[in-house]
Amino acid sequence: MQIQHAVAWLDHREAKVFFFNRESAESVRLATTLAHHQTHNKAGSIDGKRAPENEAFYHDVVNALQPAKEWLIVGPGSAKDELARHIRDHHAHLKDRILGVEPADHPTEAQIVAHARSFFRAADRMLR
C-alpha cells in the first residue's frame, strides 16, 4: 500500500495509528510504559501540575507515523496537543506533516478511519 495519509488517536495510555487509502487501512497499536497520573493540589502537588510528558512514548508514536506523508492527530484530553508540541520541539523537520489536531473522545477504529478519510478528502480539496 502506498502510504499518503495517517491518523493517530491517542490518550496518555495508548496510541492507535492507522495508515489508509481509499480501499484499505492498516493499524499499529502502541502502549505507554509509564503510568499517567493526574496530580492536583489536593493530592499533594504544590504547583498543581501533571506529571511530565512521556517523551519515549511520543517518540514511538512519531516513529510509527513516519511512513505517511500527511498526519491527522486526534484524541481526548491533552495528549494530542502534547504530541503535536513534541513534534514541533523534537522533530521540527516533520512538523509540516501535521495537517490537523482535533478532539475525539473514544471512537471505534472504524469511526477513526472514516473521520480521517473525510478530513483528508476536505484537506486535499482545500490544497488544490
DSSP file (Angstrom, degrees, kcal/mol; ACC not computed):
  #  RESIDUE AA STRUCTURE BP1 BP2  ACC     N-H-->O    O-->H-N    N-H-->O    O-->H-N    TCO  KAPPA ALPHA  PHI   PSI    X-CA   Y-CA   Z-CA
    1    1 A M              0   0    0      0, 0.0     2,-0.5     0, 0.0    19,-0.0   0.000 360.0 360.0 360.0 129.4    0.0    0.0    0.0
    2    2 A Q        -     0   0    0      1,-0.0     2,-0.8    66,-0.0    66,-0.0  -0.674 360.0-140.6 -75.3 128.0    1.3    3.4   -0.9
    3    3 A I        +     0   0    0     -2,-0.5    66,-0.3    64,-0.2    18,-0.1  -0.818  45.3 141.9-103.5 110.4    1.1    5.4    2.3
    4    4 A Q        +     0   0    0     -2,-0.8    66,-2.2    16,-0.5    65,-0.7   0.754  64.9  38.6-106.2 -43.8    0.0    9.0    2.0
    5    5 A H  E     +Ab  20  70A   0     15,-0.8    15,-1.5    64,-0.2     2,-0.3  -0.845  55.4 175.7-119.6 147.6   -2.2    9.6    5.0
    6    6 A A  E     -Ab  19  71A   0     64,-1.9    66,-2.0    -2,-0.3     2,-0.4  -0.993  12.1-158.8-143.9 149.1   -2.2    8.5    8.6
    7    7 A V  E     -Ab  18  72A   0     11,-2.2    11,-2.9    -2,-0.3     2,-0.5  -0.995   6.6-160.1-125.7 136.0   -4.3    9.3   11.6
    8    8 A A  E     -Ab  17  73A   0     64,-2.7    66,-3.2    -2,-0.4     2,-0.5  -0.971   3.5-169.7-116.6 120.4   -3.1    8.8   15.2
    9    9 A W  E     +Ab  16  74A   0      7,-2.8     7,-3.0    -2,-0.5     2,-0.3  -0.932  24.6 162.4-101.9 129.3   -5.6    8.5   18.0
   10   10 A L  E     +A   15   0A   0     64,-2.0    70,-0.3    -2,-0.5     5,-0.2  -1.000  27.0 176.5-149.8 152.0   -4.0    8.8   21.4
   11   11 A D        -     0   0    0      3,-2.2    66,-0.1    -2,-0.3    63,-0.0  -0.603  60.3 -78.8-126.7-164.6   -4.5    9.4   25.1
   12   12 A H  S    S+     0   0    0     -2,-0.2     3,-0.1     1,-0.2    45,-0.1   0.507 127.1  44.1 -80.5  -1.3   -1.9    9.1   27.8
   13   13 A R  S    S+     0   0    0      1,-0.3    19,-2.5    18,-0.1     2,-0.3   0.735 120.0   2.6-109.8 -33.1   -2.0    5.3   27.9
   14   14 A E  E     - C   0  31A   0     17,-0.2    -3,-2.2     2,-0.0     2,-0.4  -0.967  51.7-146.7-152.4 164.2   -2.1    4.2   24.3
   15   15 A A  E     -AC  10  30A   0     15,-2.8    15,-2.8    -2,-0.3     2,-0.5  -0.994   4.2-160.9-135.3 143.4   -1.9    5.2   20.7
   16   16 A K  E     -AC   9  29A   0     -7,-3.0    -7,-2.8    -2,-0.4     2,-0.5  -0.990  11.1-167.1-123.2 120.3   -3.6    3.8   17.6
   17   17 A V  E     -AC   8  28A   0     11,-3.0    11,-2.4    -2,-0.5     2,-0.5  -0.933   3.0-167.2-112.3 128.0   -2.0    4.7   14.3
   18   18 A F  E     -AC   7  27A   0    -11,-2.9   -11,-2.2    -2,-0.5     2,-0.4  -0.959   7.8-165.2-119.4 129.2   -3.9    4.0   11.1
   19   19 A F  E     +AC   6  26A   0      7,-2.7     7,-2.9    -2,-0.5     2,-0.3  -0.927  27.8 163.4-106.4 136.1   -2.5    4.2    7.6
   20   20 A F  E     -AC   5  25A   0    -15,-1.5   -15,-0.8    -2,-0.4   -16,-0.5  -0.983  29.1-175.6-153.2 159.7   -5.1    4.2    4.9
   21   21 A N        -     0   0    0      3,-2.3    96,-0.1    -2,-0.3   -18,-0.0  -0.649  59.8 -72.8-133.6-163.7   -6.0    4.8    1.3
   22   22 A R  S    S+     0   0    0     -2,-0.2     3,-0.1     1,-0.2    95,-0.0   0.847 128.4  33.1 -65.8 -32.2   -9.4    4.6   -0.4
   23   23 A E  S    S+     0   0    0      1,-0.1     2,-0.3     0, 0.0    -1,-0.2   0.797 120.6  16.2 -97.5 -31.2   -9.6    0.8   -0.3
   24   24 A S        -     0   0    0      2,-0.0    -3,-2.3     0, 0.0     2,-0.3  -0.882  50.5-153.1-144.1 168.5   -7.8   -0.3    2.8
   25   25 A A  E     -C   20   0A   0     -2,-0.3     2,-0.3    -5,-0.2    -5,-0.2  -0.995   5.3-165.4-144.7 144.5   -6.4    0.5    6.2
   26   26 A E  E     -C   19   0A   0     -7,-2.9    -7,-2.7    -2,-0.3     2,-0.3  -0.941  14.0-154.4-125.9 150.6   -3.7   -0.9    8.4
   27   27 A S  E     -C   18   0A   0     -2,-0.3     2,-0.4    -9,-0.2    -9,-0.2  -0.925  13.4-164.7-132.1 155.9   -3.1   -0.2   12.1
   28   28 A V  E     -C   17   0A   0    -11,-2.4   -11,-3.0    -2,-0.3     2,-0.4  -0.997  13.7-153.2-131.9 134.4   -0.4   -0.1   14.7
   29   29 A R  E     -C   16   0A   0     -2,-0.4     2,-0.4   -13,-0.2   -13,-0.2  -0.916  11.6-175.7-111.4 138.0   -1.0    0.0   18.4
   30   30 A L  E     -C   15   0A   0    -15,-2.8   -15,-2.8    -2,-0.4     2,-0.4  -0.978   6.2-161.3-129.1 143.5    1.4    1.4   20.9
   31   31 A A  E     -C   14   0A   0     -2,-0.4   -17,-0.2   -17,-0.2     2,-0.1  -0.965  22.3-117.8-124.3 143.6    1.2    1.5   24.7
   32   32 A T        -     0   0    0    -19,-2.5     4,-0.1    -2,-0.4   -20,-0.0  -0.463   9.8-150.1 -74.3 149.7    3.0    3.7   27.1
   33   33 A T  S    S+     0   0    0     -2,-0.1     2,-0.4     2,-0.1    -1,-0.1   0.559  77.7  72.3 -95.3 -10.7    5.3    2.1   29.6
   34   34 A L  S    S-     0   0    0    -21,-0.0     2,-0.3    20,-0.0    -2,-0.1  -0.852  85.1-119.4-107.0 141.1    4.8    4.7   32.2
   35   35 A A        -     0   0    0     -2,-0.4     2,-0.6     1,-0.0   -22,-0.1  -0.572  25.5-136.0 -73.6 138.1    1.6    5.2   34.3
   36   36 A H        -     0   0    0     -2,-0.3     2,-0.5    -4,-0.1    17,-0.0  -0.865  24.9-177.5 -98.2 123.4    0.0    8.5   33.7
   37   37 A H        -     0   0    0     -2,-0.6    14,-1.1     2,-0.0     2,-0.6  -0.983  21.8-142.4-124.3 126.1   -1.2   10.2   36.9
   38   38 A Q        -     0   0    0     -2,-0.5     2,-0.5    12,-0.2    12,-0.1  -0.772  23.6-160.0 -82.8 121.2   -3.1   13.5   37.1
   39   39 A T        -     0   0    0     -2,-0.6     2,-0.3    10,-0.1     5,-0.0  -0.910  11.0-178.0-110.4 128.0   -1.8   15.3   40.2
   40   40 A H    > > -     0   0    0     -2,-0.5     5,-1.6     1,-0.1     3,-1.5  -0.748  42.4-101.5-116.6 166.3   -3.8   18.1   41.8
   41   41 A N  G > 5S+     0   0    0      1,-0.3     3,-2.3    -2,-0.3    -1,-0.1   0.909 122.1  55.5 -52.5 -46.2   -3.0   20.3   44.8
   42   42 A K  G 3 5S+     0   0    0      1,-0.3    -1,-0.3     2,-0.2     4,-0.1   0.706 102.6  58.2 -64.8 -17.1   -5.3   18.3   47.0
   43   43 A A  G < 5S-     0   0    0     -3,-1.5    -1,-0.3     2,-0.1    -2,-0.2   0.387 131.9 -87.8 -92.7   3.9   -3.3   15.2   46.1
   44   44 A G  T < 5S+     0   0    0     -3,-2.3     2,-0.5     1,-0.3    -3,-0.2   0.464  84.3 131.1 110.8   1.3   -0.1   16.7   47.4
   45   45 A S      < -     0   0    0     -5,-1.6    -1,-0.3     1,-0.2    -2,-0.1  -0.757  42.8-156.2 -89.3 131.3    1.3   18.7   44.4
   46   46 A I  S    S+     0   0    0     -2,-0.5    -1,-0.2     1,-0.2    -5,-0.1   0.905  93.8  37.1 -71.3 -41.9    2.3   22.3   45.3
   47   47 A D  S    S-     0   0    0      2,-0.1    -1,-0.2    -7,-0.1    -6,-0.1   0.524 101.2-128.5 -93.0  -4.4    2.1   23.6   41.8
   48   48 A G        +     0   0    0      1,-0.2     2,-0.2    -8,-0.1    -7,-0.2   0.705  59.2 140.9  71.0  20.1   -1.0   21.6   40.7
   49   49 A K        -     0   0    0     -9,-0.1    -1,-0.2     1,-0.1   -10,-0.1  -0.588  51.9-108.7 -98.9 159.6    0.7   20.3   37.5
   50   50 A R        -     0   0    0     -2,-0.2   -12,-0.2     1,-0.2    -1,-0.1  -0.251  45.9 -83.7 -72.9 164.5    0.6   16.9   35.9
   51   51 A A        -     0   0    0    -14,-1.1    -1,-0.2     1,-0.1     3,-0.1  -0.297  65.1 -79.0 -61.7 156.8    3.5   14.5   35.7
   52   52 A P        -     0   0    0      0, 0.0    -1,-0.1     0, 0.0     0, 0.0  -0.172  57.0 -90.3 -59.9 154.5    6.0   15.2   32.9
   53   53 A E        -     0   0    0      1,-0.1     2,-1.4    -3,-0.1     3,-0.2  -0.289  36.8-113.0 -63.7 150.3    5.1   14.1   29.4
   54   54 A N     >  -     0   0    0      1,-0.2     4,-2.0    -3,-0.1     3,-0.4  -0.683  36.4-178.6 -87.7  87.3    6.2   10.7   28.4
   55   55 A E  H  > S+     0   0    0     -2,-1.4     4,-2.5     1,-0.2    -1,-0.2   0.864  78.1  55.2 -57.6 -41.3    8.8   11.6   25.8
   56   56 A A  H  > S+     0   0    0      1,-0.2     4,-2.1     2,-0.2    -1,-0.2   0.895 107.5  50.5 -61.9 -39.9    9.7    8.0   24.9
   57   57 A F  H  > S+     0   0    0     -3,-0.4     4,-2.1     2,-0.2    -1,-0.2   0.931 111.3  47.6 -62.4 -46.7    6.0    7.3   24.1
   58   58 A Y  H  X S+     0   0    0     -4,-2.0     4,-2.4     1,-0.2    -2,-0.2   0.877 109.7  53.1 -65.5 -37.0    5.7   10.3   21.9
   59   59 A H  H  X S+     0   0    0     -4,-2.5     4,-2.5     1,-0.2    -1,-0.2   0.912 108.7  50.9 -60.7 -41.7    9.0    9.4   20.1
   60   60 A D  H  X S+     0   0    0     -4,-2.1     4,-2.1     2,-0.2    -2,-0.2   0.894 109.7  49.4 -62.8 -40.4    7.4    5.9   19.5
   61   61 A V  H  X S+     0   0    0     -4,-2.1     4,-2.0     2,-0.2    -2,-0.2   0.926 111.0  49.6 -65.5 -43.8    4.3    7.5   18.0
   62   62 A V  H  X S+     0   0    0     -4,-2.4     4,-1.3     1,-0.2    -2,-0.2   0.925 110.5  50.3 -60.6 -44.5    6.3    9.7   15.7
   63   63 A N  H  < S+     0   0    0     -4,-2.5     3,-0.3     1,-0.2    -1,-0.2   0.890 109.8  51.0 -61.2 -38.5    8.3    6.7   14.5
   64   64 A A  H  < S+     0   0    0     -4,-2.1    -1,-0.2     1,-0.2    -2,-0.2   0.868 111.0  48.6 -66.1 -35.7    5.1    4.8   13.8
   65   65 A L  H >< S+     0   0    0     -4,-2.0     3,-2.2     1,-0.2    -1,-0.2   0.705  84.9  96.1 -75.3 -20.7    3.7    7.8   11.8
   66   66 A Q  T 3< S+     0   0    0     -4,-1.3    -1,-0.2    -3,-0.3    -2,-0.1   0.748  71.6  62.5 -47.6 -39.8    6.9    8.2    9.7
   67   67 A P  T 3  S+     0   0    0      0, 0.0    -1,-0.3     0, 0.0     2,-0.2   0.767  93.2  78.0 -62.9 -21.6    5.8    6.2    6.6
   68   68 A A    <   -     0   0    0     -3,-2.2   -64,-0.2     1,-0.1   -63,-0.2  -0.590  67.5-151.0 -90.8 149.9    2.9    8.6    5.9
   69   69 A K  S    S+     0   0    0    -65,-0.7     2,-0.4   -66,-0.3   -64,-0.2   0.738  83.3  38.0 -87.9 -25.7    3.3   12.0    4.3
   70   70 A E  E    S-b    5   0A   0    -66,-2.2   -64,-1.9    -5,-0.1     2,-0.4  -0.993  71.6-161.8-133.6 136.7    0.3   13.7    6.0
   71   71 A W  E     -bd   6  98A   0     26,-3.8    28,-3.1    -2,-0.4    29,-0.9  -0.917  13.8-166.9-124.2 142.0   -0.9   13.2    9.5
   72   72 A L  E     -bd   7 100A   0    -66,-2.0   -64,-2.7    -2,-0.4     2,-0.5  -0.995  15.4-158.7-118.3 131.1   -4.1   13.9   11.5
   73   73 A I  E     +bd   8 101A   0     27,-2.6    29,-2.5    -2,-0.4     2,-0.3  -0.955  20.0 165.2-115.1 124.6   -3.7   13.7   15.3
   74   74 A V  E     +bd   9 102A   0    -66,-3.2   -64,-2.0    -2,-0.5    -2,-0.0  -0.905   8.9 112.7-134.8 160.7   -6.9   13.1   17.3
   75   75 A G  E     - d   0 103A   0     27,-1.2    29,-1.0    -2,-0.3    30,-0.2  -0.818  56.0 -75.8 156.6 168.9   -7.8   12.1   20.8
   76   76 A P  S >  S+     0   0    0      0, 0.0     3,-0.6     0, 0.0     4,-0.5  -0.415  88.9   2.8 -81.8 163.3   -9.4   13.1   24.1
   77   77 A G  T 3  S-     0   0    0      1,-0.2     4,-0.3     2,-0.1     3,-0.2  -0.131 111.4 -44.8  64.0-153.9   -7.6   15.3   26.7
   78   78 A S  T 3> S+     0   0    0      1,-0.2     4,-2.5     2,-0.1     3,-0.3   0.514 106.3  92.9 -97.8  -7.3   -4.3   16.9   26.2
   79   79 A A  H <> S+     0   0    0     -3,-0.6     4,-2.5     1,-0.2     5,-0.2   0.872  85.6  53.7 -58.7 -38.9   -2.2   14.0   24.7
   80   80 A K  H  > S+     0   0    0     -4,-0.5     4,-2.0   -70,-0.3    -1,-0.2   0.909 112.2  44.3 -62.9 -41.7   -2.9   15.0   21.1
   81   81 A D  H  > S+     0   0    0     -4,-0.3     4,-2.4    -3,-0.3    -1,-0.2   0.867 111.9  53.0 -70.4 -36.8   -1.7   18.6   21.8
   82   82 A E  H  X S+     0   0    0     -4,-2.5     4,-2.6     2,-0.2    -2,-0.2   0.893 108.8  50.2 -65.1 -39.0    1.3   17.3   23.7
   83   83 A L  H  X S+     0   0    0     -4,-2.5     4,-2.5    -5,-0.2    -2,-0.2   0.934 110.5  49.1 -64.0 -45.2    2.2   15.1   20.7
   84   84 A A  H  X S+     0   0    0     -4,-2.0     4,-2.2     1,-0.2    -2,-0.2   0.911 113.5  46.6 -60.6 -42.3    1.9   18.0   18.3
   85   85 A R  H  X S+     0   0    0     -4,-2.4     4,-2.7     2,-0.2     5,-0.2   0.904 110.2  53.8 -65.0 -41.6    4.1   20.1   20.5
   86   86 A H  H  X>S+     0   0    0     -4,-2.6     4,-3.1     2,-0.2     5,-0.5   0.910 108.7  49.2 -58.8 -43.2    6.6   17.2   20.9
   87   87 A I  H  X5S+     0   0    0     -4,-2.5     4,-2.0     1,-0.2     7,-0.3   0.934 112.6  46.9 -63.2 -46.0    6.8   17.0   17.1
   88   88 A R  H  <5S+     0   0    0     -4,-2.2    -2,-0.2     1,-0.2    -1,-0.2   0.888 120.5  39.1 -62.1 -38.7    7.4   20.8   16.8
   89   89 A D  H  <5S+     0   0    0     -4,-2.7    -2,-0.2    -5,-0.1    -1,-0.2   0.847 132.4  20.0 -81.9 -35.6   10.0   20.7   19.6
   90   90 A H  H  <5S+     0   0    0     -4,-3.1    -3,-0.2    -5,-0.2    -2,-0.2   0.597 133.3  32.6-114.3 -15.8   11.9   17.5   18.8
   91   91 A H    ><< +     0   0    0     -4,-2.0     3,-2.9    -5,-0.5     4,-0.5  -0.348  65.1 157.7-137.2  52.5   11.1   16.6   15.2
   92   92 A A  G >  S+     0   0    0      1,-0.3     3,-1.0     2,-0.2     4,-0.3   0.777  70.2  64.5 -55.4 -30.4   10.8   20.1   13.6
   93   93 A H  G 3  S+     0   0    0      1,-0.2    -1,-0.3     2,-0.1     3,-0.1   0.633 106.1  45.7 -68.9 -11.8   11.6   18.7   10.2
   94   94 A L  G X  S+     0   0    0     -3,-2.9     3,-2.1    -7,-0.3     4,-0.4   0.465  81.9  97.5-105.5  -5.0    8.3   16.7   10.4
   95   95 A K  G X  S+     0   0    0     -3,-1.0     3,-1.2    -4,-0.5    -2,-0.1   0.784  75.6  62.2 -61.5 -28.3    6.0   19.4   11.7
   96   96 A D  G 3  S+     0   0    0     -4,-0.3    -1,-0.3     1,-0.3    -2,-0.1   0.619  89.6  70.5 -73.9 -10.2    4.6   20.2    8.3
   97   97 A R  G <  S+     0   0    0     -3,-2.1   -26,-3.8   -27,-0.1     2,-0.7   0.710  77.4  92.7 -74.9 -19.6    3.2   16.7    8.0
   98   98 A I  E <   +d   71   0A   0     -3,-1.2   -26,-0.2    -4,-0.4     3,-0.1  -0.659  45.7 168.5 -77.9 112.6    0.6   17.6   10.7
   99   99 A L  E     +     0   0A   0    -28,-3.1     2,-0.3    -2,-0.7   -27,-0.2   0.606  64.1   3.5 -98.5 -15.1   -2.4   18.8    8.8
  100  100 A G  E     -d   72   0A   0    -29,-0.9   -27,-2.6     2,-0.0     2,-0.4  -0.964  45.2-159.7-168.1 150.4   -4.8   18.7   11.8
  101  101 A V  E     +d   73   0A   0     -2,-0.3   -27,-0.2   -29,-0.2   -20,-0.0  -0.973  32.7 168.8-132.4 116.8   -5.1   18.2   15.5
  102  102 A E  E     -d   74   0A   0    -29,-2.5   -27,-1.2    -2,-0.4     2,-0.2  -0.939  36.2-108.0-134.7 150.2   -8.7   17.5   16.6
  103  103 A P  E     +d   75   0A   0      0, 0.0     2,-0.3     0, 0.0   -29,-0.0  -0.529  38.1 167.4 -73.5 143.2  -10.6   16.3   19.7
  104  104 A A        -     0   0    0    -29,-1.0    -2,-0.0    -2,-0.2   -30,-0.0  -0.852  21.5-153.5-157.1 119.7  -12.1   12.8   19.5
  105  105 A D        -     0   0    0     -2,-0.3    -1,-0.2   -30,-0.2   -31,-0.0   0.890  65.6 -45.1 -62.6-103.5  -13.4   11.0   22.6
  106  106 A H  S    S+     0   0    0    -31,-0.1    -1,-0.1   -97,-0.0   -97,-0.0  -0.536  73.1 171.2-134.2  67.0  -13.2    7.2   22.2
  107  107 A P        -     0   0    0      0, 0.0     2,-0.0     0, 0.0    -3,-0.0  -0.251  38.9 -97.9 -72.4 164.6  -14.5    6.3   18.8
  108  108 A T     >  -     0   0    0      1,-0.1     4,-2.2     4,-0.0     5,-0.1  -0.307  37.0-105.6 -71.2 166.4  -14.3    2.9   17.3
  109  109 A E  H  > S+     0   0    0      1,-0.2     4,-2.3     2,-0.2     5,-0.2   0.903 123.5  52.4 -61.8 -40.3  -11.4    2.1   15.0
  110  110 A A  H  > S+     0   0    0      1,-0.2     4,-2.5     2,-0.2    -1,-0.2   0.891 109.0  50.0 -62.6 -39.4  -13.8    2.2   12.0
  111  111 A Q  H  > S+     0   0    0      2,-0.2     4,-2.5     1,-0.2    -1,-0.2   0.877 108.7  52.6 -67.2 -37.4  -15.0    5.7   13.1
  112  112 A I  H  X S+     0   0    0     -4,-2.2     4,-2.4     2,-0.2    -2,-0.2   0.950 113.0  43.3 -61.8 -48.8  -11.4    7.0   13.4
  113  113 A V  H  X S+     0   0    0     -4,-2.3     4,-2.7     2,-0.2    -2,-0.2   0.905 113.5  51.3 -65.9 -42.0  -10.6    5.8    9.9
  114  114 A A  H  X S+     0   0    0     -4,-2.5     4,-2.1     2,-0.2    -1,-0.2   0.917 111.9  47.3 -61.8 -43.3  -13.9    7.2    8.5
  115  115 A H  H  X S+     0   0    0     -4,-2.5     4,-2.8     2,-0.2    -2,-0.2   0.922 112.6  49.6 -63.4 -43.5  -13.3   10.6   10.1
  116  116 A A  H  X S+     0   0    0     -4,-2.4     4,-2.8     2,-0.2     5,-0.2   0.903 108.9  51.8 -65.0 -40.9   -9.7   10.7    8.8
  117  117 A R  H  X S+     0   0    0     -4,-2.7     4,-2.1     2,-0.2    -1,-0.2   0.934 112.7  46.0 -59.6 -44.7  -10.8    9.8    5.3
  118  118 A S  H  X S+     0   0    0     -4,-2.1     4,-2.1     2,-0.2    -2,-0.2   0.915 112.1  51.7 -62.9 -44.0  -13.3   12.6    5.4
  119  119 A F  H  X S+     0   0    0     -4,-2.8     4,-2.6     1,-0.2    -2,-0.2   0.936 112.2  44.8 -58.2 -49.1  -10.8   15.0    6.9
  120  120 A F  H  X S+     0   0    0     -4,-2.8     4,-2.8     2,-0.2    -1,-0.2   0.826 108.6  56.4 -72.1 -30.4   -8.2   14.3    4.2
  121  121 A R  H  X S+     0   0    0     -4,-2.1     4,-1.8    -5,-0.2    -1,-0.2   0.944 113.0  42.6 -60.7 -45.8  -10.7   14.5    1.3
  122  122 A A  H  X S+     0   0    0     -4,-2.1     4,-2.0     2,-0.2    -2,-0.2   0.915 114.7  49.9 -65.8 -43.0  -11.6   18.0    2.5
  123  123 A A  H  X S+     0   0    0     -4,-2.6     4,-1.8     1,-0.2    -2,-0.2   0.901 108.8  52.3 -63.2 -41.4   -8.0   18.9    3.1
  124  124 A D  H  X S+     0   0    0     -4,-2.8     4,-0.6     1,-0.2    -1,-0.2   0.886 109.3  49.9 -63.1 -38.9   -7.0   17.7   -0.4
  125  125 A R  H >< S+     0   0    0     -4,-1.8     3,-0.6     1,-0.2    -1,-0.2   0.887 110.8  49.9 -65.6 -38.6   -9.7   19.9   -1.9
  126  126 A M  H 3< S+     0   0    0     -4,-2.0    -1,-0.2     1,-0.2    -2,-0.2   0.820 107.2  54.5 -70.1 -30.3   -8.5   22.9    0.0
  127  127 A L  H 3<        0   0    0     -4,-1.8    -1,-0.2     1,-0.2    -2,-0.2   0.599 360.0 360.0 -81.5 -11.1   -4.9   22.4   -1.1
  128  128 A R    <<        0   0    0     -4,-0.6    -1,-0.2    -3,-0.6    -2,-0.1   0.478 360.0 360.0 -81.0 360.0   -5.7   22.4   -4.8
